[in-house]
Amino acid sequence: MGDMENKPSEILINQAAQWYARLHAPDCSAAERSAFKAWLAGDPRREQAYRSVIDAASLIRDQLGSDPRMRSLVSSALVKPQEVLAEAAGETPTASQFARHAGASAGFRYSAALFICFGIVAFFTFGGRQDFAVSPSELYANHTLDKQRIELSDGSVVYLDVGATLTVSMSQQERQLHLDAGRALFEVAHDKARPFSVSTSGTSVVALGTRFQVEAVPESQSINVTLIEGSVAVSNNSSATSWREVLQPGQQLLIDNLLHRHQIAAVNTQATTSWSTGFLVFDKMPLRAALDEINRYAKVKVVLGDSSLADIPIAGNFLAGGDSSEFVETLTAVLPLRSARTGANEIVLFEKYDIQTP
């Protein structure tokens, strides 16, 4: 074995093993496969951890050679992760990989992968990694059009917004969460002996007992941290910058990783976190941003037909996931806007104009 520093960390092994099993689920979606690719690309150490998981799975398979039926089941489970890893690296899986994969049952693959996932944890805990105890890791992905309320084993509560992906690892020493993408609100159960941390894109948010929100937008490489009550310390230890900020209630930290800058602003926390209650509160929010929020939960999307309308300030309370037509009717009744239904799932907003008569 290599030196300690060359071994994957506890949380990365947990995440990689969880991804290994999840990628074999019969209902594993394209969005989850994309989320895996984003997770893999977020840190070079993750690919190392994932390859270590695949290697450990291979060893487990070899150790099951005395049972032909179990060996066959496990062998069928060892194809897809390699294919996904190759796809994430921009490679084309070989014909032999596809041939091995073709005859495998999705249900059997997932069952085998779960079996191997637990075997991997045992391998790194009691075999190859006796230097620390690996804690179970759980993956949450919200693919619905409504928020999800998650109760963690320590009594903390997480509200996971639409499209968000979160990994949770609990141990006797710490509570580690990783937000891969999306928005989540955390109500942290007080436990002074076990720090509660949320990491995303090189940024870490640490709290002991508090309520705060984290939003990660991979496309723009931006992160927003909003503190509702208590206190949090936010730090960034990327290769480009290193800093630490302590927030007070009512403050929001805006982080732009592309431009390597961050700033603190005062915000209306009720409006910023209202989605977690099922409502959307707009406090002079630009129309484009308001539409982004409405569309997050809507089947019928509302778009702008004229970019000059983007900065019109919007105020009011609206139901998340409500009828888009009702929202549009409210807008057109109080603002100089008109609407046009351009399809079954789209409404376009234009500037209202007066028809001149001779």
N, C-alpha and C positions, 0 to 999 in steps of 0.2 A: 504494500500500500504506500501511497505517497504521503507527503507531509500533511499536517492538519490543515494548513492554509489552502491546499489543493483539493480538499474535500468539499462537496457541496454543503451549504448551511442547512440547519434543521428546517427552517421554513421553506426553503427552496425544494428540498427533497419531498416535503409534505405536499407542496403545490404540484410538483411534477408527477408524483404518484397519483394525486387526485385527478389531474388532467389525463393521465394514462388510462384510468378507469372510465372517466367520463367520455372520452373519445370513442369508447366501444358501446356506449348506450344506444339501444335501438332508436331512441328519439333524439339523438345528438343532432343538433341543427347546424345549418351553414353559419349562422350567427355565432354559435359556440366555437366552431372550427376557426372562424375569423378571430374570435376573442383569444383562442389559444395561440394563434400566430402573433397577435399583438403582444401577448404575455411573453412569448418566446423571444420576440425582437426587443423587448424592453430592457434586457440586461443580458450580457454575454454569459453570465454565470448560470442563467436559466437553462440554456442549451446544454451546458455541462451537466447540470443536475438531471435534465431529462434523459440525456444519453446514459448517465449513471443508472437511472431507473430502468432503462431498456436493458442495460448490461446485467443488472441485478435480476430482472425478470428472466433473462436467458439462463442464468445460473439456477434459478428456482425451477425452471423447466427441466434442466438437465438432472436436477436432484429428484425429479418425479419420474425418472425413466423406468422405475420398477413397476409402475402402474400404467400400462399402455393406454387405457381409456383416458386417464387424467392427463397423460402426456399429450395425447391427441387434442384434448380440449385446450390445454395451455398453449400448444403450438399454434392453434388457430387464433389465439388472442395476441400473438406476438407479431402480427403482420401490420395492422393498421397504424400503430404509432410510428413505425419506420416510414410508412408512406406519407403520413402527415408531416413528419419532420422533413422529409425530402421535399414535399410540396411547399412547406414554409420557407425552405432555402432556395426555392425557384427551380428545383430539379424535377425530372419526370420519373415516376416510379418505373422499375424495370418490369418486363413481361413476366418474369418469374414471380415477382411480388404480387402482381395481379392474379396470376394463376393460383398461387397459394391462397389468396384472399377470396377467390370466387366461390369456393365450395363451403365457406364457413358460415354457420348460422349466426345472425346478429345477436340473438338471445344468448347462445353459447359463448360468443366472443365476450359479451359484457359480463357474464357470470365468471368466466375465466379471468377477465381483467380485474374484477373485484377481488377474486381470490389472490391473484398475483399482487394487487395493490397492498393487501394486508401482509402478504409475504415479504414485500419490499420493505415495509415499515419494520417488520420483525428482523429482516436481514440487516438493515442499517442500525437497528437498536441493539440487537444481541449478537450479531455476527460481525459485519464489517465496520460497525460504528458503535463500539462499546463505550465511547467517550461521552456520549450524551443520550438522553431518552427522547425519542421522537414522539411528539404529541399528535393526536388525530387532527386531520385537516378537513374542512368542509368547504365546498364550493357552492355559492349561490349565484344564480343568473336569472334576472327578471325579464322574461320574454312576453309578458302579458301587456295589456294596455292600462294597467292599474298598479299602484304602489304595492309593495309587499312588506308585511310586518314580520320580523324575525326575532324570536327570543333566543338569546344565546345561553349557554350552559352556566355562565356566571351571573345571570340575572339581567345583563344588559339587553337593550332592545335596539334593533337596527331597522330603519325604514329604508327599503331599497327601491329606488325609483325605476321607472320604465327604462329598459336597455342597460341597466347597471349590472356589473359582475364583481363579486366580492369573494375573497378567500379568507377563511377564519381558522386560526390555529391557536389552541388553548393549551397551556402547560401550567405546572405548579409555580413556575417562576414569572411568567409573563403572558399577556394576551396580545397576540399579533394578528392584525388584519391587513389585507392588501386589496385596495380598490383598483381593479384593472381599468375600468371605464365607468362613466356614468356618475350618478349623484346618490348620496346616502346620508341619512341623518342618524346620529348616534346618541343614545341615552345611556351613559356609562354607569354601571353599578360600582359603587365605591369599594375599592380593594387596594389599600395602600401598599400591600406586599406584592401586588402583581400589576405592574404598569400596563396601561391600555394604549396601544399604538396603532395608527392607521398609516400605511405607506402607499405612495403612488408616484410613479415617474421620478424617483430620486428624492421625493419630499416625504418627511415623516412628521406626523402629528401625534403628540404624546399627551395623555390626560390621565388623571387619577379618578375623578368623579365629576362629570360635566355633561352638557348637551352641546353638540356641535355638528356642523354639516361640512362634508367634503364633496367637491365636484371635480371630476377629471375629464378633460376633453382631449383625447389623444390626437385628433385631427389638427388642432391648433397648439398642441403641447402646452395647454394652460390648465391651471388648478386654482380653485377658489375654496378657501377655508373660512367658514362663518361660525363665530362663537355666540351661542345663545345664552348660556350661563356657565359659571365656573371659570376655569382657566386652562388654556392649552399652550404648549410650546411647539412651534413649527420650525423645522430645520431642513436645510438642503445641503447635501454633501456631495453634489455632483462634481465632476472633474473641472467644470467651468467656473462654478461659484460655490461658496460655502458661507452660510449665514444661519442665524437663529432669531426668531421673533416670538414674543409672548403676547398673546391677544387678550383683550378685555371684552366682556360681554357687549354686544352691539357692534363689534368690529369684524370686518371681512378682509382677509389677506388675499390679494390678487397676484398670482404668480404666472409669469410668462417665461417659459423655458426656452422659447425660440430666441427672444431678445435678452435673456439672462437678467431679468429685472423683476422686482416685486414691490408692492406698495400696500399700505393699510388704509382702509376707508371705513367711515361710519355708514351703517346700513340699517334699514328697517328689517329686523330679523323676522318679524311676523310675516311680512310679505315674502322675504327670501325663502323661508321654510314652509310656507303655507301649503305647498304640494303634499306634505306629509300628513295633512289633515283632510285631504280630498278636495281642497279648494285652491284656486289660483288667485292671489291678491296682487293686483298691479298698482303700484304707486308711482305714477308718471313714467311708466316703462315705455321705451320706444316700441312702436307698433311691430317692427320686425321681430324683436325679442319676445313680445307678447304672443305673436303668432307661433314662434318656435315652441313656447310653453303649451299653447292650446293644441298644436299639432302632435305634441309628444304623446297625448292620450286619446287622440281623435282618429276615427276611421276615415272621416271626410276631412281632408286637409284644406286649410285656407292659405292662399298664397297672394303675393302682391303682383299686380299687373303693371305697376309703375313704381320704380325704385325711389322716386322722390317722396313717396309716402312713408318711407321706412322709419323716420324719426318722429312721427306724430306721437305725442305722449298719450298713454292709455292709463286710465285709473278705474278701479272697480273690482268687485269680487265675482269670480266665475267658478262654476263647477268643473273640476278636472274630469275629463271624459264625457262632458255634457254634449248636447246636440250642437254641432258646429253652425248649423243654420240659425239657431237662436242667438249665438254669439255674434254672428254677422249682422243679424237684424238689429241687435243692440248698437253695434258700431255705426251702421248706416243711418240709424235714427238720430244719433247725436253728433256725428262727424260728417264732413263733406265727402262722403264715400258712397260708391255704388258697387253692387256685386253682380257677378255673372256665373252661373253654374256651367262649367265647361266639361263636366264629366260626372260619372256616378260618384267619384270620390274626390272631387276638387271644386272649390269655389275660389274665384279670382276677385280681388278687390281693385277698383279703379277710382280715380278722382271723379267726384260728382261735378257735372258741368250744367249750365243753364242752356236750354235750347232757345236760340234767338228766333223770334217770329217777326216777319216783315210788318 
